[in-house]
Amino acid sequence: MIPICPADDAHREPVPACVQCRNNDELDFDFDYAYQPIIHLRQRAIYAHEALVRGPNGESAYSVLSRVNDTNRYMFDQACRVRAIRGAAELGIAELLSINFLPNAVYRPEACIRSTFAAAREYGFPIERIIFEVTESEQVMDRPHLVNIFEEYRRFGFRTAIDDFGAGYAGLNLLSEFQPDIIKIDMQLVRDIDTSPAKQAIVSGIVGICASLKIAVLAEGIETPAERDVLRDAGVDLMQGYLFCKPAFRAIGVVDPGSWK
């Protein structure tokens, strides 16, 4: 018997698969991954790597995501988890791994997570090093369902993150219902923040709220030293963006030594 999470008793029956889980159809398109470092500025260390979907030859994410529809969304979401974990293990990534998931593709989190556990076991990638993140602007039709997914994933031992925070429809209402491990500030708030008092005030507010809730704040899309410095002074330690390293297709990105200054 395969337990659904490491804390389960070894003799416990796994949760029965839902209808979609039992569907063995395969995708009619291929894809791969690029990996982009997330750095901890104060520690001058790589904190995690985000798995970013790409075409099989490095084509854009849009070239892949534009082919996802209601018919294949579940299969794609499941394949993403497996391939991201396999790629990270093959590259020897020793830090955290952040994987985007599609909440509308998760029917029953306790059943739909089975392939993730199987991939983690097969490729020897510890589940405690996996972060599941969802874009806050994702059009989730049932927000309580998303909160339930997050709560179940946390119970299984995964870390959780909300991406593009500040860009979506849910905002603070979502945060009031579930407090993830990480909030990723939307890059539109990051862009030119050094010249925008309004953006600085908003980010300062987000950092203060997250400090009270014990949530780590990550700023993404950083492209200039000025943006980095303002965010650092605002109390943001986790950062990601072209200033440090672009996504590396089928490879581990190398952070520019000059970007730490």
N, C-alpha and C positions, 0 to 999 in steps of 0.2 A: 504494500500500500504506500502511496505517496501522500504525505501530509500537505495541506495547503499552505502552511507556514511553519518555520523552524520551531516555533514554540509549541506546536501541536504534538500530541502523543503519537508515537510512530505507528500505533495500531488504529488510529482514527481513520475512518473512511473519508476519502477526498470528497469535496462538495460535488454533486452531480453536475455535469456540464450542461449549459443551456443549449437551446437549439442551434444558435450561431456557433458555439464552441464545437459542436459535433459536425459542423459543415466543413468538409475537407477540400472544398474548392480552392484553387490557387489563383493568385493574381495574374492578370494577363499583361502586366508590365513589370519591369525590373527597376530597382533603385539601389542606392548605396548611401554611404554616410561620409560627411566631413566632420571633423572634431575641432571645436574652438575652445581654447583655455578660458577659464574664469580665474582671475587672480585675486589673492589677498594682498592688497597694497602694503599694509603696515608690516606684514610678515615677509613681504617680498617672496611669495611662494605661490605655486599653482594650487588653487583650492579644488577645482573640478574641471571637467571637460563637458561641454554641451554637444550632444549628437545632433547634427543638422542634416536633414534628408537632402539628397542630391540624386541626379540621374545616374545611371550606371557608368557614364563616362565623365562625371563631374558636372552635368548640366544643372541648371537652376532648380531650386526647390519647387518653383511654380510648375516646371515641366512635369513634375511628379504629382504634386498636390492637385493640379487641375484635372487629373484622371481619377481622383477619389470621388465616389458618389455613394448614394444610399445602398447600392447593391454590394459594393466591395469595401465599404468603410471599416467594417469589423475585421475583415481579413487583413486590410492594410495596417490597421492599428496593431494587431497581433504580430504581424511580420516586422513592423518597426521595432518593437521591443526586442525581439529575438536578434535581429540583425545589428542593432545598436550594441547589445551586450556582447555578441560574438565579435564584432569589430573591435570593441574596447579591449576585450580579452586578448585577441590576436595581436594588438598593438602593445600590449603590456601596460595599459593605463593603470596606475596605482592609486590615483586620486578618485574622488567622487565622479559619478557619471550621471549627467542630467538628460532625461529622455522626455520628449513631449508626447502627450497622449491625447486622444480624441474622446472627451467624455461622452459624446453622443454614440460612441461605438462600444461603450461598456454597458452591458445589459445587467449583469450581476457581478459586482466587483470580486466577490469571493470565488466565483467560478471562472471569470474571465482572466484572472491573474495566474491561472495554472501554467500557461505557456511561459510566463516570465520566470516563475520558479524553476521550471524545467530547463530553460536556457541558462539561468544562473548556475544551476548544478552542473549542466553539461560542459560549460565553458569555464567553470571555476571562478565565477565573479561574485563576491559576497553581496548579498542583497542589502546589507546595511550601507553599502557604498552607492546605492542607486537613489537618485532623486527623480520623482515623477512631477513634471510641471505641466500646467495647462495655461493657455493664453486667456487672460481675463476678458478679452473681447470675443472669445469663442461664443457663438450663439447657442448657449445651452438652454434647451427648452424647459428643463426641469432643474432649477437650482438646488432644491433639496437632494436631488439625485447626485449632483456634483459633490455636495457636502458629504453625502454618505460614502461616495467613492474615496474621497480624501481621508475620511475617518477610518475606513477599512484598510486603506494602504498604510496609514500610520500604524494601525494595529498589527499589520503584517511585518512591520519593521522598516518600511521604506521612508525616505524623507520626501517632503512635498514642497512645491513652489508654485506661486502664481506669477505668470509672465505678463509683461506689458501692463503692469498695474498703473491705473490712472487713465487708460485708453478705452476701457470697455464700459458696458452698461451697468455693471454691478458695483464696482468701486468699494466704498467702505461698507456697504450693506453685506457684500460677500465676506469681507474681513470680519464683520461682527458675528458671522455664523461659524466661521472656521478660521483658525489662525495657523497658517502653514509655517514651515521652518524658514522659508525664504520668500521675500517679496522682490520681484525684479521690476525696477522702475522703468516705465516706458521710455524708449529712446527719444521720443519727441519732447519729453521733459528734460532730457539730458542735452539735446542738441543746443549749442550756444548758451548753455546755462550761465556761463561766466559773464554774459552781457544782459541777462534778463533777471531783474530783481523779483519778478513775479514767479518765475520758475524756481529761483532759489528759495523763496518763501514756501512754495508748495512742497518741494523736496525736503526742506527742513521740518515741515509738519509731518510728512510721511515718516521720516527718520525718528521723530519724537514719539509718534504713535507706536511704531514698531518696537522701539526700545521698551516702552511700557508693556507691550505684549510679548516681549522676548522673541521677536522675529528678526532674523538677519535681513539686511537690505543690500541688494545688488543693483548696481547701475550698469545698464547695457548700452551698447552703441557709442561708447566713448571714442572720439576721434582726435582730440587735441589735448595737449598738456594743460591748457587753461580749464577745460572741462574737468579733467582729472583732479586738478588742484582744488577747484571749488567744491567738488563732491567729497574729496578727502576732508576738507575743512568742515563740511557739513556732518561728518561722522560716518561716511560710507566707506567701508573697508573692502567689500567685494566688488570687483569691476570686470567688465568685459567689453571688448571693442577692437576696432582696427588699430588703435594706437598701440595696443599690446601685441595683438596677433590676429591675422585673418584666419577664417576656417581653413583647415588643412584636409584636403580630400584623401581619405584612406590613410591618414597619418596623424601623428601627434604634433600639434602646433608648437613652435618655439617662440617664446616671448622675447621681444626686442629688449635687450639689456638697457637701452636708453630710456625705455618707457617707465621705468620704476621711479625716476627722479621726481 
